[in-house]
Amino acid sequence: MIIKHVPMRTLRKSNVVSLVDYLTNTQGRQERVGEITVSNCHSDRPDAASLEMLNTQSLNTRAQSDKTYHLIVSFRPGERPSAETLRAIEARVCQRLGFGEHQRVSVLHHDTNNVHLHLAINKIHPTRYTLHEPYKAYRAFGELCDSLEEVFHLEQDNHQVRKTGGENRASDMERQAGTESLIGWMQRDCLGELRSAHSWSELHQVLHHHGLAIQPRGQGLVITDGQGTFVRASSVARDLSKMSLERRLGRFQPPGVVQTAKPTRRYEPKPVRSRMDTRALYERYQQDRLARAQARAVAMQVARTRKAHSIDAVKRAGQMKRDTIKLTMRGRITKKLLYAKVSQTLRSDLRQIVDRHRRDCVAITARYQRLTWADWLRQQALAGDPEALHALRAQEAARGLSGDTIVAVGTRLVNTVVGAKQDYITKQGTIIYRVGLSAVRDDGTRLQVSREVTNDGIDAALRLAVQKYGTTIAVSGSDAFKARVAQVAARSHLTIRFDDPTLEHQRQRYARDSHSPSTQETPSPLIAPSDAVVRHIAEQERKRLQIIRTPAIRRFEARDQGIVRFGSVEKVEGKYFALVHRQDELLVLSIDEATYKRLTSFTRGRTFHLNASGVIRHGRGHRR
């Protein structure tokens, strides 16, 4: 595990309410937000707790620094600590940093390959109203991680500090944006030559060949690419600090003769190193980026023109009203009152125009938002571009799934999951599918059921593995997970074979048990209803809901198997049908008379399981 503090360097952007709102916002993704915990607040609601924290911060009027402490606790890929473990880790971390009595909101996120816990902590004490800032907290982070990994039996990580703050920020930039930073580019391309320079002239020569220059600033040295990007020399390497260079080369000397030769290389923010050629994709990205910038400029100009025309129209209308009052009204007091009313209306109209223009600018900025290379790849992959998805997975920083995983041996590939919907794609190219309460992660080689490992999720992962590669399945992880996979495969009657002989023997045993007379299931007659029946049921449902448009209703298909919610039962033309809800659709399922009578006692919204054959199973051991 790794603990990291996210400093807010611009005080005006520091707002605990905005931070909590961002952390708890699902952004339309099922896998983003997990458990939310509120500590030392009067309310258990995160929105109310954030307002309480803001009120507490307002009681400290002396502190001029950031009053909110944003902490991230990230776990290794494949690790999914329990809720009790997460609460214990959060309490120990806050106690060690001196925030044990402080108000805080913790939110667990699942939308990356690493499960991570966000902590929004109020640095103002709830009763003393003093500000607490941990002294050199980065030293405590390593000790905390070592002890927590040992206590809770977590996978060990490297916590030794080997990089400077600038190097860490550059690494974060490369990981988030997907493009090379100036520090990273220098470390990979010219650091060795800089270290081998024996004089300041040689150092300046090496820098010039790479389109760089070094110059003093403050008490140290900075390196610039001539395009407005500056980095501290000590951030590139510790032995390039001013003290180290002057110890090795003597007192700093500026470049003597002006270099006339053109640089042989220059820094450009290109994609980080990858296992595939991304030049064509990056060209598309730059064209899209240029098109977005041009469209944004045009839209902003249109908005400014509309604002100016609206202001001119309002001012002309106000002037006409004044002229009318001047010519038609008598009495000094009457005119004064009418002029005041016109001025008040004019100010109100101008405020409305300015507010509307501000909203238009926000909408334009969101519509033509400037995307980083990694975000653009993810957007294209979500739209179905396989090349962009391959580029995400080909990054050197991309890591495969680990832990409880399912993989198959073969070469056939597909892009869909039976009974699942695509929820998100991470910046490492891992596709997250929604399957009822579960989620199936696909990194291109392995499948993993994460967050609420249900039988439906395991079933969908097995079916995806069969579709993508073939029927020979390999399962990795704990013995309990393997046994559960074998049981689900047997009960779903999947045509697969496990490469592990022990696991295959378990699957065959479960399959024999499921076909025994005591546990055999009798499926409902799966007769497809006619179009007339579907139309009749849709009209009945429309009348019941009192809506104008007919709801989306279709026949039940084998791919719809899984957890569903009961809607109602219908008898049409002497035949019996059940209406069930699956996600945002209403499905019509043919049933027999006995099942019809049993389902009449069901309450609307009750959940049960349907398999591909139409077998209804609810509760433990109850089947229809």
C-alpha positions in Angstrom: 0.0 0.0 0.0 1.0 3.6 -0.5 -0.1 6.7 1.3 0.1 10.1 -0.5 -0.8 13.6 0.5 -2.4 15.8 -2.3 -1.5 19.4 -1.5 -3.7 22.2 -2.7 -1.2 24.8 -3.8 -3.8 27.4 -4.8 -5.8 28.4 -1.7 -8.8 29.7 -3.6 -9.3 26.2 -5.1 -9.4 24.6 -1.6 -12.9 23.9 -0.6 -13.9 21.0 1.5 -17.5 21.0 0.2 -16.2 20.7 -3.4 -13.7 18.0 -2.5 -16.4 15.8 -0.8 -18.8 16.4 -3.6 -16.1 15.3 -6.1 -15.2 12.2 -4.1 -18.8 11.0 -3.6 -19.9 11.8 -7.2 -20.4 8.5 -9.1 -20.0 10.3 -12.5 -22.5 7.7 -13.9 -20.2 4.8 -13.1 -21.2 1.9 -10.9 -17.6 1.0 -10.0 -16.4 4.5 -8.9 -17.7 5.0 -5.4 -17.7 2.3 -2.7 -18.1 2.6 1.0 -18.4 6.2 2.5 -17.5 6.8 6.1 -18.1 10.0 8.1 -16.1 10.5 11.4 -16.4 13.0 14.2 -19.4 14.8 12.6 -22.9 15.2 13.9 -24.4 13.9 10.6 -23.7 10.7 8.8 -24.5 12.2 5.4 -21.3 13.3 3.6 -22.9 16.5 2.1 -24.1 17.6 5.5 -20.8 16.6 7.1 -18.9 18.7 4.5 -21.0 21.8 5.4 -20.3 21.1 9.1 -16.5 20.9 8.3 -16.8 24.2 6.4 -18.5 25.9 9.3 -15.8 24.7 11.7 -13.1 26.1 9.4 -14.8 29.5 9.3 -14.4 29.7 13.1 -10.6 29.9 12.6 -10.0 33.4 11.2 -6.2 33.5 11.8 -5.0 30.6 9.6 -4.0 31.7 6.1 -3.0 28.3 4.7 -5.1 25.5 3.3 -7.5 24.1 6.0 -8.3 20.8 4.3 -6.0 17.8 4.2 -6.5 15.4 1.2 -5.0 12.0 1.7 -5.0 8.9 -0.6 -4.4 5.4 0.6 -3.8 3.2 -2.4 -3.6 -0.6 -2.4 -1.8 -3.0 -4.7 -3.6 -4.3 -7.8 -5.9 -7.2 -6.9 -6.1 -6.3 -3.2 -9.6 -5.7 -1.9 -9.5 -5.2 1.9 -12.8 -5.7 3.8 -14.8 -2.8 5.2 -13.6 -3.5 8.7 -10.0 -3.4 7.6 -10.4 -0.2 5.7 -12.0 1.5 8.8 -9.1 0.2 11.0 -6.5 1.5 8.5 -8.2 4.9 8.2 -8.3 5.3 12.0 -4.7 4.3 12.5 -3.5 6.6 9.7 -5.4 9.6 11.1 -4.3 8.9 14.7 -0.6 8.7 13.6 -0.8 12.0 11.8 -2.6 13.7 14.7 -6.0 13.9 13.1 -7.7 11.3 15.4 -10.2 13.8 16.8 -10.7 15.8 13.5 -13.7 15.7 11.3 -13.3 13.7 8.1 -15.0 11.9 5.2 -13.5 8.8 3.7 -14.6 7.5 0.3 -13.5 4.2 -1.3 -13.0 4.3 -5.1 -12.9 1.2 -7.4 -12.6 2.9 -10.8 -8.9 2.2 -11.3 -6.7 -0.9 -11.2 -5.8 0.0 -7.7 -8.5 0.2 -5.1 -7.8 3.5 -3.2 -9.3 5.3 -0.2 -9.7 9.1 -0.3 -9.7 11.0 3.0 -11.0 14.6 3.2 -9.8 15.7 6.6 -10.6 19.0 8.3 -7.3 20.4 9.7 -9.2 22.7 12.1 -9.9 21.0 15.4 -13.6 20.7 16.1 -13.4 22.1 19.6 -10.1 24.0 19.9 -10.4 25.5 16.4 -6.6 25.3 16.0 -5.0 24.3 12.7 -2.9 21.1 12.7 -0.3 20.5 10.0 1.6 17.2 10.3 5.4 17.9 10.4 7.2 16.0 7.6 4.3 13.6 7.1 6.1 11.9 4.3 8.4 10.3 6.8 5.5 8.8 8.7 3.9 7.5 5.5 6.5 4.9 5.0 6.5 3.7 8.6 2.7 3.5 8.6 2.6 1.5 5.4 5.2 -1.0 6.7 3.3 -1.5 10.0 -0.2 -1.7 8.4 1.0 -4.2 5.7 2.3 -6.4 8.5 -0.8 -6.1 10.8 -3.4 -6.7 8.1 -1.4 -9.1 6.0 -1.3 -6.8 2.9 1.1 -7.2 -0.1 4.3 -5.3 0.7 5.3 -2.3 -1.3 8.5 -0.3 -1.6 8.2 2.8 0.7 11.8 4.2 0.5 11.9 7.8 -0.8 14.2 7.7 -3.9 12.8 10.6 -5.8 12.6 14.4 -5.2 9.3 16.2 -5.1 9.8 17.4 -8.7 10.5 13.9 -9.9 7.4 12.6 -8.2 5.2 15.3 -9.8 6.7 14.6 -13.2 6.0 10.8 -12.7 2.4 11.6 -11.7 2.1 13.9 -14.8 3.3 11.1 -17.1 1.0 8.6 -15.5 -2.1 10.8 -15.6 -1.5 12.6 -19.0 0.3 9.8 -20.8 2.9 12.2 -22.2 6.6 12.6 -21.4 7.5 15.3 -18.9 10.6 17.5 -19.4 12.2 15.9 -16.4 11.5 12.4 -17.6 12.7 13.2 -21.1 16.0 14.6 -19.8 16.6 11.7 -17.5 16.2 9.3 -20.4 18.0 11.2 -23.2 20.7 13.5 -21.9 21.3 12.8 -18.2 24.3 10.6 -18.9 26.0 13.3 -21.1 25.3 16.0 -18.5 27.0 13.9 -15.8 30.0 13.2 -18.0 30.7 16.9 -18.8 34.0 18.1 -17.4 33.4 21.9 -17.6 30.6 24.4 -17.8 31.2 24.9 -21.5 30.7 21.2 -22.1 27.6 21.2 -20.0 26.2 24.2 -22.0 27.1 22.4 -25.2 25.2 19.3 -24.2 22.2 21.3 -23.2 22.2 23.3 -26.4 22.3 20.1 -28.6 19.0 19.1 -26.8 17.4 22.6 -27.1 17.9 23.4 -23.5 19.6 26.1 -21.4 20.6 26.4 -17.8 20.4 29.7 -15.8 20.6 30.8 -12.2 17.3 31.6 -10.4 17.1 32.4 -6.7 19.6 30.3 -4.8 19.7 27.5 -7.4 19.7 26.7 -11.1 16.8 26.0 -13.5 16.7 24.4 -16.9 14.4 25.7 -19.6 13.4 24.3 -23.0 13.0 27.9 -24.5 9.2 27.3 -24.9 8.2 28.5 -21.4 8.8 25.2 -19.4 11.2 25.5 -16.5 12.4 22.8 -14.1 14.8 22.9 -11.2 18.1 21.3 -12.1 18.1 19.3 -8.9 14.7 17.8 -9.9 16.4 16.1 -12.9 19.1 14.6 -10.7 20.5 15.4 -7.2 24.0 15.7 -8.6 22.8 18.5 -11.0 22.0 20.9 -8.1 24.0 24.2 -8.0 26.1 23.0 -5.0 27.0 19.7 -6.6 27.8 21.2 -10.0 29.9 24.0 -8.6 31.8 21.4 -6.4 32.5 19.4 -9.6 32.9 22.2 -12.3 33.8 25.3 -10.3 31.8 28.5 -9.9 28.9 28.8 -12.3 29.7 30.3 -15.7 27.1 31.4 -18.2 27.5 30.3 -21.8 30.3 32.2 -23.5 30.1 32.3 -27.3 26.5 32.3 -28.7 25.8 28.9 -30.2 25.0 29.1 -34.0 24.4 25.5 -34.6 20.8 24.4 -34.4 19.8 21.9 -31.7 19.8 18.3 -32.9 16.9 17.4 -30.5 14.1 19.2 -28.8 11.7 18.3 -26.0 8.2 17.8 -27.2 5.4 16.3 -25.0 5.1 13.0 -26.9 3.4 9.8 -25.7 5.3 7.9 -23.0 7.2 4.8 -24.2 4.8 2.1 -25.4 4.9 -1.5 -26.8 3.2 -0.3 -30.0 3.7 2.5 -32.5 1.3 5.3 -31.5 2.4 7.9 -34.0 -0.7 7.7 -36.2 -3.0 7.8 -33.1 -1.1 10.8 -31.7 -1.5 12.6 -35.0 -5.3 12.0 -34.7 -5.1 13.3 -31.2 -3.4 16.5 -32.2 -5.9 17.1 -35.0 -8.8 16.5 -32.6 -7.2 18.8 -30.0 -6.8 21.6 -32.6 -10.3 21.1 -33.8 -11.6 21.4 -30.2 -9.6 24.6 -29.6 -10.9 26.2 -32.8 -14.5 25.2 -32.1 -14.2 26.5 -28.6 -12.8 29.8 -29.8 -15.7 30.1 -32.3 -18.3 29.3 -29.7 -16.8 31.8 -27.2 -16.8 34.5 -29.9 -20.5 33.8 -30.6 -21.3 34.0 -26.9 -19.5 37.3 -26.5 -21.3 38.7 -29.6 -24.6 37.6 -28.2 -23.8 39.2 -24.9 -22.8 42.4 -26.5 -26.0 42.5 -28.7 -28.2 41.8 -25.6 -26.5 44.5 -23.6 -27.0 47.1 -26.5 -30.6 46.1 -26.9 -31.3 46.5 -23.1 -29.6 49.8 -23.0 -31.5 51.1 -26.1 -34.8 50.0 -24.5 -33.8 51.8 -21.3 -33.0 54.9 -23.2 -36.3 54.8 -25.1 -38.1 54.5 -21.7 -36.3 57.6 -20.4 -37.0 59.6 -23.5 -40.7 58.6 -23.2 -40.8 59.7 -19.6 -39.1 63.0 -20.4 -41.6 63.9 -23.1 -44.8 62.6 -21.6 -44.6 62.9 -17.9 -44.9 66.0 -15.7 -43.7 66.6 -12.3 -40.2 66.4 -11.0 -40.9 63.7 -8.3 -42.9 61.5 -10.7 -40.1 61.6 -13.3 -37.5 60.8 -10.6 -39.5 57.8 -9.4 -40.0 56.5 -13.0 -36.3 57.0 -13.9 -35.3 55.0 -10.8 -37.6 52.2 -11.8 -36.1 52.1 -15.3 -32.6 52.1 -13.9 -33.5 49.2 -11.5 -35.0 47.2 -14.4 -31.9 47.9 -16.5 -29.5 46.7 -13.8 -31.6 43.6 -13.3 -31.6 42.8 -17.1 -27.8 43.4 -17.2 -27.2 41.0 -14.3 -29.3 38.4 -16.1 -27.3 38.8 -19.3 -24.0 38.5 -17.5 -25.2 35.4 -15.6 -26.5 33.8 -18.8 -23.1 34.5 -20.5 -21.3 33.0 -17.6 -23.4 29.8 -17.8 -22.8 29.7 -21.6 -19.0 30.0 -21.0 -19.0 27.1 -18.5 -21.1 25.0 -20.9 -18.7 25.7 -23.8 -15.7 25.0 -21.7 -17.2 21.6 -20.7 -18.2 20.8 -24.2 -14.8 21.5 -25.7 -12.7 20.5 -22.8 -9.0 20.0 -23.5 -8.2 16.4 -23.1 -4.8 14.9 -22.3 -3.4 12.1 -24.4 -4.5 9.4 -21.9 -8.0 10.9 -21.5 -8.4 11.1 -25.3 -7.3 7.4 -25.7 -9.8 6.4 -23.0 -12.6 8.4 -24.7 -11.9 6.8 -28.0 -11.8 3.3 -26.4 -15.1 4.0 -24.8 -16.5 4.9 -28.2 -15.3 1.5 -29.5 -11.9 2.2 -31.1 -9.9 -1.0 -30.6 -6.6 0.7 -31.6 -7.0 3.2 -28.8 -7.8 0.4 -26.3 -4.7 -1.5 -27.5 -2.6 1.7 -27.0 -3.8 2.1 -23.4 -2.9 -1.6 -22.7 0.5 -1.3 -24.4 1.8 1.4 -22.0 4.8 0.4 -19.9 2.9 1.5 -16.8 0.0 -0.8 -17.5 -0.1 -3.8 -15.2 -2.2 -6.9 -15.6 -4.8 -8.0 -13.2 -3.8 -10.2 -10.3 -5.4 -12.0 -7.4 -8.7 -14.0 -8.1 -8.7 -14.0 -11.9 -10.0 -16.1 -14.8 -8.2 -16.7 -18.0 -8.6 -19.0 -21.0 -6.2 -20.3 -23.6 -7.0 -19.4 -27.2 -6.9 -16.7 -29.8 -10.5 -15.8 -30.6 -11.5 -12.3 -29.5 -14.9 -10.5 -29.0 -15.8 -7.1 -27.5 -18.9 -7.9 -25.5 -19.9 -9.7 -22.4 -23.1 -11.8 -22.1 -25.6 -10.0 -19.8 -23.2 -7.1 -19.0 -22.9 -3.4 -19.8 -19.6 -1.5 -20.2 -19.2 0.8 -17.2 -15.7 2.4 -17.6 -12.3 2.0 -19.1 -9.3 2.8 -16.9 -6.2 4.6 -18.2 -4.4 1.3 -18.2 -7.0 -0.1 -20.7 -8.9 -2.3 -18.2 -12.5 -2.5 -19.2 -15.0 -2.7 -16.4 -18.4 -4.3 -17.1 -21.5 -4.1 -14.9 -23.2 -7.4 -14.1 -25.9 -6.9 -11.6 -24.2 -6.2 -8.2 -20.8 -7.4 -9.5 -18.3 -6.0 -11.9 -16.1 -7.9 -14.3 -12.7 -6.4 -15.2 -10.9 -7.3 -18.5 -7.3 -6.2 -19.1 -7.1 -8.0 -22.4 -5.5 -11.2 -21.0 -7.3 -11.9 -17.7 -10.7 -11.4 -16.2 -11.5 -10.5 -12.6 -14.7 -10.3 -10.7 -14.5 -7.3 -8.3 -16.7 -5.6 -5.8 -19.5 -7.8 -4.6 -18.3 -11.2 -6.1 -21.7 -12.7 -7.0 -22.5 -15.9 -8.9 -23.8 -13.7 -11.8 -20.4 -12.0 -12.0 -18.5 -15.2 -12.0 -20.9 -16.6 -14.6 -20.4 -13.6 -16.9 -16.6 -13.7 -16.5 -16.6 -17.4 -17.5 -18.9 -16.8 -20.5 -16.6 -13.9 -21.6 -13.5 -16.1 -21.3 -15.2 -18.8 -23.4 -16.2 -16.2 -26.0 -12.8 -14.6 -26.2 -10.5 -17.5 -26.1 -12.1 -20.9 -25.9 -13.4 -23.6 -23.5 -10.1 -24.4 -21.6 -10.2 -22.2 -18.5 -7.4 -21.4 -16.0 -8.4 -19.9 -12.6 -5.9 -18.1 -10.3 -6.4 -17.0 -6.7 -7.6 -18.4 -3.4 -8.9 -21.9 -3.0 -12.3 -20.6 -2.0 -12.6 -18.5 -5.2 -11.6 -21.5 -7.3 -14.2 -23.7 -5.6 -16.9 -21.1 -6.2 -15.9 -20.8 -9.9 -16.2 -24.6 -10.3 -19.6 -24.6 -8.6 -21.0 -21.7 -10.8 -19.7 -23.4 -14.0 -21.4 -26.7 -13.0 -24.8 -25.0 -12.1 -24.8 -22.9 -15.3 -24.1 -26.0 -17.4 -21.2 -24.2 -19.2 -19.3 -26.3 -21.8 -15.9 -25.6 -20.4 -12.9 -27.5 -19.0 -10.5 -26.3 -16.3 -6.8 -26.9 -16.9 -6.3 -27.7 -13.2 -7.3 -31.4 -12.7 -8.4 -30.9 -9.2 -10.6 -28.0 -10.2 -12.0 -29.9 -13.1 -12.8 -32.8 -10.8 -14.7 -30.4 -8.5 -16.7 -29.1 -11.5 -17.7 -32.5 -12.6 -18.8 -33.5 -9.1 -20.9 -30.3 -8.8 -22.4 -31.0 -12.2 -23.4 -34.6 -11.1 -24.9 -33.2 -7.9 -26.9 -30.6 -9.8 -28.4 -33.3 -12.0 -29.4 -35.5 -9.1 -33.2 -35.9 -8.5 -33.1 -34.0 -5.2 -31.6 -30.9 -6.8 -32.8 -31.0 -10.4 -34.5 -27.9 -11.6 -37.6 -27.9 -13.8 -37.5 -25.0 -16.1 -40.6 -23.0 -17.1 -41.7 -23.5 -20.7 -39.7 -20.9 -22.6 -42.1 -20.2 -25.4 -41.5 -16.9 -27.1 -44.6 -14.7 -26.9 -46.0 -13.4 -30.1 -45.7 -9.7 -31.2 -49.4 -9.2 -30.5 -48.9 -10.4 -26.9 -45.9 -8.1 -26.4 -47.9 -5.1 -27.8 -50.8 -5.9 -25.6 -48.7 -6.1 -22.5 -46.9 -2.9 -23.4 -50.2 -1.1 -23.7 -51.4 -2.4 -20.4 -48.2 -1.3 -18.7 -48.5 2.1 -20.3 -52.0 2.6 -18.9 -50.9 1.4 -15.5 -48.0 3.8 -15.4 -50.2 6.6 -16.9 -47.5 7.7 -19.4 -47.8 8.7 -23.0 -45.0 6.7 -24.5 -45.0 2.9 -24.4 -42.2 1.5 -22.2 -39.4 -0.5 -23.7 -40.6 -4.1 -23.5 -39.2 -7.1 -25.3 -39.1 -10.9 -25.1 -36.9 -12.6 -22.6 -33.7 -14.1 -24.2 -31.0 -16.4 -23.0 -28.6 -13.5 -22.7 -30.9 -11.9 -20.1 -30.1 -14.5 -17.5 -29.1 -13.2 -14.0 -30.7 -11.2 -11.2 -34.0 -9.6 -12.2 -36.8 -7.7 -10.4 -40.4 -8.9 -10.4 -42.9 -6.7 -12.2 -46.2 -8.5 -12.6 -47.9 -11.5 -14.2 -50.4 -11.4 -17.1 -52.9 -13.8 -18.7 -53.3 -13.2 -22.4 -55.2 -15.4 -24.8 -55.3 -18.2 -22.3 -51.5 -18.1 -21.8 -49.5 -17.0 -18.8 -46.6 -14.5 -18.8 -44.4 -12.8 -16.3 -43.0 -9.3 -16.6 -39.5 -8.8 -15.0 -37.2 -5.8 -14.9 -33.6 -6.1 -15.9 -31.6 -2.8 -15.7 -33.7 -0.4 -17.8 -35.7 -2.9 -19.8 -39.0 -4.8 -19.1 -38.8 -8.4 -20.3 -41.8 -10.8 -21.1 -41.3 -14.4 -20.0 -43.6 -17.3 -20.8 -44.5 -19.4 -17.7 -46.9 -22.2 -16.9 -50.1 -22.0 -14.8 -48.5 -23.4 -11.6 -45.7 -20.8 -11.8 -48.3 -18.1 -12.6 -50.2 -18.9 -9.4 -47.1 -18.9 -7.3 -45.9 -15.6 -8.7 -49.2 -13.8 -7.9 -48.0 -13.7 -4.3 -44.8 -11.9 -5.2 -44.5 -8.2 -4.4 -43.4 -5.8 -7.1 -39.7 -5.2 -7.1 -38.7 -8.5 -5.5 -35.5 -9.9 -6.9 -34.8 -13.5 -8.0 -32.5 -15.3 -10.4 -33.3 -16.4 -14.0 -31.0 -18.7 -15.9 -30.8 -19.0 -19.7 -33.5 -21.7 -19.8 -36.1 -19.6 -17.9 -35.7 -21.3 -14.6 -36.8 -19.0 -11.7 -34.8 -19.3 -8.5 -35.5 -17.2 -5.4 -34.2 -17.5 -1.9 -32.2 -20.5 -0.8 -33.4 -23.8 -2.3 -36.6 -22.3 -3.8 -37.0 -22.8 -7.6 -39.8 -22.3 -10.1 
